[in-house]
Amino acid sequence: MKKLLLICATIALLSGLSLRAYFTIVPPPEPTLKDRLSEIIPEELNGWKIKDQDMAESPESSERISDFLNFNDALFRIFSKGDTTVGLYIAYWMPGKASYRWAGAHTPDTCWVLNGWTRLEREYAIPLYCNGFEFKPAEFGVYEKDGNPQNVYFWHLVGGTPFGYSQKGAPNIFGALLDIKKYGLNLRQEQFFIRLSSNKTIQELESMHQFKKITAALNHIGLTIQKPTS
């Protein structure tokens, strides 16, 4: 057992030194986010009330976790009209700012459940179409607390590509090695964590005219699939 631990520690050390040398030579990619999230996401919708919440007030976070996540930009905006509520939570990290596994660990499956929500349904990497946009494969779940069910779609984009949720639980000691296997040595891509939640279904939201401005904003930050031009 001691020999095995020594081998694992040696591999981890050599991998770390190799990555440090690689990162010293090769610069990170340029970020694609040029504007503030608060300016991209609609601040006014005709007939809707809009309120910005502190990130620490979201089910994903707390004051301690928000500081630890070290966002470059973040937004938690609540839209309401009549009995309809929509929550949009977006966290952004510039290239090289955060570990892929750490940035993607704070999902509704962990944070919401730990905050007292019950998961009623869960689907992985599902297609989503809304307001004429084809979204990148979404994680979906229905979560309930105090009789308040929420339909939740969320994405963790790494360099514009959805990060899969085949990994379970918190980041592990060999997570970086698994990420190298998937992404190669380029482990410094920008990241978004985007969560869209509502007490209404996506079909009900789509029928509300002003909601298209929200989906258009999500298209602007790269959440939809760009079709090749003929």
N, C-alpha and C positions, 0 to 999 in steps of 0.2 A: 504493500500500500504506500509506504514512504517513497519507494522508487517511482511509482506511478505519479504521486503528487509532485515529485521533483521534475519529472518529465513535463507534466502539465505546466508547472511554473516556468520552466525553461522556454517552452513554446510560447507562453503568454509574453514573457520578457522579450524574446526575439521578435515576436509580432509587433510589440509596442515600439521597439527600436526601429524596425523597418518602416512602420507607419510614420514615425517622427521624421525619419530621413526623407520619406516620400513627400510629406506635407511641407517640408522645408524647401524642396525643389519645385513642386508643382503648386501654383496658386489655386485658391478655391474659385468656383465659377461665379460669374456676376449674378447678383440677385435680380429677380424679375419684378419684384414689387417696388414700384417707383413712387406711389402716392400713399398717404396715410389711409389705413382701413376706415377710419371714421369719416373720411371724405369720399371713399368709394361706395360704401354701404349707404343707402338712402337715409337722410336725416329728416326728411318730410315725406309723408304719403297722405294724399288727400283723404280725409275722413278717418285717419288712424292716429292713435296716440303712440308716441315713441319715447322711450326712456333708456338711457345708458346706465348700466349697472357696473359696479366695480367687479373686476375679475374674481376677486376673493369671495364674492357673493354667489358665484355660480356653483352648481352641484359638483363640478369637476375640481373645484379649487378650495383654497382657504388662504388666509393672509400668508401663512408660512409657506405653503406650496407655491403660491403665485410668485413669491420672491425667489424661490428655489428654481422655478422653471425658466426664469431669466429671459422672458420674451423680448424680441426687438420691437414688436408692435402687437397690440391685442385689442379686442373689442367684444363687449357683451351687451348687445342691444335688444331690447324688448319692444315688440310691435303689438298693439292691441286695437281691436275694433269690435264693439259689441261683446259677444261671448267668445270671440276668437283671440287667441294669443299665439304669438310666434316668437321664439327665442333664437337669436343668432349669436353664436359664440365662435370667435376666430382668434387663434393664436398663431403668430408668425415668428420664425427664427431665420436669420440670415445664414448663408452657407457657413458650415463649420461651427455654429453656435451651440448646438445641443446634440446629444446622442440620439440616434433614431429611436432606439428602444425606450429611452427615458421620455422623450417627447410624446411617444405614442402610448405610454402606459396609463395615462389619466383619461380613460374612456368611461362612458356610462356603465359599462360592465363592471368596473371597479369602483370608481368614485361615486357614482349615483347610488349603487347598491350599498356602499359603506355609509352613505348619507341617509339611509332609510328607505330608498326606493326598492320596489320589487320588480324584477324583470319578468314580464308576461310572455313576450315573444322575442325571437332573435333570428335574423337572417344575415348571411355574409356575402359581401361582394355582389349585390343585386343591381340589375339595370334600373335606371331612374330617368323618366322623361317628364318634363314639366315646362309649360309655356313655350313649346317649340325647341327647347334645349335638350340635348342628350347629355346627361351628367356622367362623370366617371363612376365606375362601380362603387356603390355606397354600402356602408354598414348600416343595418336597420334594426331597431328594437322598439318594443312598447314597454314603457316603464310606468309604474303607478306608485303614488304616495298620497296618503290621506284622501283616497277616492278620486284623485286627479291623474288620469292616464295621459301620457304624452307619447306621441309618435316621434321617434328620434332617428334622424339620418345623420351619420357622421363619416368624416373622411380624414385620414392622415396622409397628406401628400408629401412625398420625398422626391425632390427634383421634378415635381409635376406628376409623379406616378403614385397611385394609391399604395400604401404600405399594407401588406396583408396582415390579418390577425390570426394566423395559424399559431403564432407564439402565444402562450398562455401566461397570465400572471405578470409579475414584476420582471424587470430586466434581470438577466442572469450574468454570471461571471464570464461566460464564453459568448455572450451576445454579439460582441464586436466581431468575433471570428465568423459567426453565422452571417452577419451582415456583409462581411467581405465576400463570402461565398455567393451572396445574392447580388451585391452591387459592385464587386471589385474593390479596388483601393480608393475609389472616389467616395469617401464617406463624409464629404463636406458639402452636400447639396442643401439648398434652402428647404424649409419645411413649413407646412401649414397644418394646423388641426382645426377643422371646421365642423361645427355641430348645428344642425337646423332642427328645432323641436317645436311641436305645436300640439294643442289639444284637438286639432282637426286633421283629417287625412290630407295627403298631398293633392288628391283630386278636389277636395273642397277648397283648398287654398288656391289651386289653379283657376277656379271659377271666379275668384276675387280679382278684379282688374288690376288693382294697384300692386298685388303681389308680384306681378311680372317685373317690377322694378328691382325687387330683391333678387330674383333669379338672374336678371341681367347683370347685376353687380357681382354675383357669384361667377358668372361667365367671365367677367372682366378680370378676376383674379385667377383664372385658369382651372375652374372646377368642371368645365364642360369639355366634351370631346370635339376637337376641331376636325371637321370633315375635309378631306383633300379636295382641292378645287380641280375641276376637269378642264 
